[in-house]
Amino acid sequence: MKYAQIFRYKLSLSPEEYKAQWQEPYAKDIATVPGLIRKTWMADFEAGVYASVYIWQDKASMDAFMKSDAIAKVAAEPFLSDLTITEIPVHEEASLITRGI
C-alpha cells in the first residue's frame, strides 16, 4: 500500500536563500531515497509558508526515511520552524483515476 506525507513548515529565507540553502542541498539527495515515488515542493515566498507532498511506495520506505540522518539534518536547520507532518495511506483506486500516482 502506498503512503503519502504532507509536510507544512515555515522558512525564514529569501527566494535566493531558498534555492541555495534548501533546494540545492536537499533536492538531489531526496530524489535518490529508496521507495520515494515523487515529492512535490510548494512555496509561498511572500508569506514564508511552504509545503511538500511525498508519495511513497510503502509505509516501510516512508518510516525508514523518517528515521534517517537526512531527515534529522533537515529538521535541525535553524531557518525551519512550525513543521507539521501528516502521514496517511493513499487511496490508490481513486488516485489512479485522477493521475495521482
Summary of the structure (lengths in Angstrom):
residues: 101
radius of gyration: 14.0
end to end distance: 11.9
largest distance: 40.4
contacts: 256
relative contact order: 0.28
helix: 38%
strand: 36%
